[in-house]
Amino acid sequence: MEEKELKALVSLLDDEDAQIVSHIEQKILSLGTSIIPYLEQEWETNFNPQVQRKIEELVHTLQYELLKERIQEWYQSEDQDLLTGMWLVATYQYPDIELLKLKQDLEQIYYEAWLEFKPDLYPFDQIKVINGVLFNKLKFGANTKNFHSPGNSMINVVLEMKKGNPITLCIIYMLVAQKLKLPVYGVNLPNLFVLTYKDEKHPQFYINAFNRGLIFSRQDIENYINELHITQQDSFFEPCSSLEIVRRVFRNLIMSFDKMGEHAKAEEVKELLLIIADGADLGV
């Protein structure tokens, strides 16, 4: 479609006839995501608030459909790469964020840790090096003031603000640790996400990235589960998959939007979660 044709269509978005507007919207949506740059250009040059709002809604609908396709592709991919999954979560709110930018940001954190890291250190000391870099040098920490902010589930926001919730801090920690060739993985605890250091050579232990990398034991987890009065499960002690992590991030995001009163966004994220649900328990 030529630009002048699109302009003509956009100009009809404030028509008084609702049927005409609906027809125009469907026509624009049928053109697919390639039309987004043109719509954004029209938004900038159009000074009619009603038309601008309609354009915003159309762009969001197109971006949302594209995101659903990308999440489906990620779900069906063999490796289900964690950073790619987190990038997709972030693009719901920040559609222009680039995966390459996230990789570069993490590469910088890895480099800072690598400078101080010695592979022959004992596991506890390896973890202390990462703790020192992440929490002392780079000043990452728990976002206790705005715990329910949707930004806590967006890895780009956490990388920029250096404040996050347990799971996003753990993801950043784990991606850096794994790049240093450490056997560090996520663990799905009720109400809390933690990490475990697990290989065949050393006793397994756990790391709480939300508490500045505090190291703790299996017994501590057992005590925690007992305090919650719930039945112990093997999953509370063992590594979980990237798929389980991304599911949990989506659940956190749904809860955040609901608490902020943004129920329409919560419903959209529920749809995204259903794409990767696979019969899993979707309770928040």
Summary of the structure (lengths in Angstrom):
residues: 284
radius of gyration: 22.2
end to end distance: 43.8
largest distance: 72.8
contacts: 837
relative contact order: 0.09
helix: 65%
strand: 8%
